[in-house]
Amino acid sequence: CFESLQGALEDCTCNVDTIDYFNNVKIFPRIQSLVSKDYFRFYKVNLKKECPFWADDSRCAMKYCHIKPCSKDSVPQYADGHDDHIDESPATKYLKETQNECMADDDHNPDLGYLNMTISPASQYEIAKWSAHDNALENFCESDDRDVDAEYIDLSLNPERYTGYKGSSAHRIWRSIYEENCFRPKANPYSSFPFVLSSDLSNMCLEKRVFYRAISGLHSSINIHLCSKYLLSEKTAFAAPPEGEWGANLVEFQRRFDPSMTFGEGPNWLKNLYFVYLLEMRALAKAGPYFEHEEYYTGNHNEDEETRQAISNMLSVIYTFPEHFNESSMFNKGIQAATLKKEFRDHFRNISRIMDCVGCDKCKLWGKLQIQGLGTALKILFSGRWDGGDADPSVGPLPLRHKSHERLQRTEIVALFNAFARLSNSIRELENFRNMLR
Ligand code: FAD
């Protein structure tokens, strides 16, 4: 995988080695320590929203639900599709089929996607104070943290890792996401999942390429995490929460990223991880002065002060990065630019709604967080609200002034920093896989 993962990235001037060094040595330790602070550890999210696009298929989150179809004999007659006495709609048929696939499968483990909702009493008391504090602020846009069903989740209790979510349910989500990009993935006779070839990207405009690369980079990051925290032994995995042995699975990593297993695309998907990393880092730099003046309120004066100092310290390092992503070349071509920008935003909003269809709670939690984080980065880069008078990043990496009335919501800030921490962690994990291959 790594031989082709070298040199310059496309659609930006940076190269992979520079990012590896900068991330692994300078950013990774700082961002991981930052997101362990209380302000960033608790994320408010509504995981109970109905999927607006198709009937719920959370059953397919069950491990092995789709990869081990039951034998024909074990399927009760009413669901085998041959009983012409029963008139079934396609939806009813689908539900029965998936139900029977799961019922017939005694090997599934729904606990792998288990979400630990525990919040200690002390934290509950503190969090009640946060809400009062946040509600007193003027929020300028709606997000699902204001829904009645939204709950705080302690991210440290729910690490992103292998959950066994796979098969047609997971593929339907990825396919829908790529389709939102107006890339209709091409049917591929050799693969069950149609995919976009990187060579097709040259026919697209820069903005659509950026969109695709960002999503593909996020997809890589999610898959790297499940390879690096794979369930190696599941002796105790049936406990809730499951307590198996988790660790790096090199074979799984190669299956997903080796060029010989991915029609040559694996290294490009890894490069897209670096691309989305640069994009989010640029957003942090651009809104840097804003982040340096944010309160990071948790009610604990010392902790809040430490968080502010850690933010300042990390930003001061980010400002030194020599080749930031340059967003100024996007959405600036004539009268179509505004339409394209609106399309870009609408498509991205749809992707965040698709997240409500993810059929595994833990995947949904991290999927929603990372999409919200990326959405916040795009908002900073492209909404025009964060551009100061000196809005030309090619002049240098220094942050731009923000308009003083702009605010980000707590969940947006928490999501952006945690999403960036995930990307940083993925790049660090690549180093581990590289060493294992050596
Ligand atoms: P998939 O990853 O499902 O990919 C489908 C197809 O897309 C591939 O066959 C390939 O053609 C193409 N593709 C793959 N990677 C890329 C890329 N980077 N860029 C472009 N195209 C690509 N599983 C877990 O175990 N833990 C999780 O926390 C988790 N979170 C998830 C969150 C979301 C939002 C979603 C949609 C899925 C999540 N999954 C998670 C499932 C996981 O991402 C895979 O879908 C699953 O492991 C099945 O993998 P696969 O090999 O079939 O390929």
Boltz pocket constraint, residues with backbone or C-beta under 6 A from the ligand:
constraints:
  - pocket:
      binder: B
      contacts: [[A, 160], [A, 161], [A, 162], [A, 163], [A, 164], [A, 165], [A, 166], [A, 167], [A, 170], [A, 171], [A, 173], [A, 174], [A, 191], [A, 193], [A, 194], [A, 195], [A, 196], [A, 215], [A, 216], [A, 217], [A, 219], [A, 220], [A, 221], [A, 222], [A, 223], [A, 226], [A, 256], [A, 269], [A, 270], [A, 358], [A, 362], [A, 363], [A, 364], [A, 366], [A, 367]]
      max_distance: 6.0
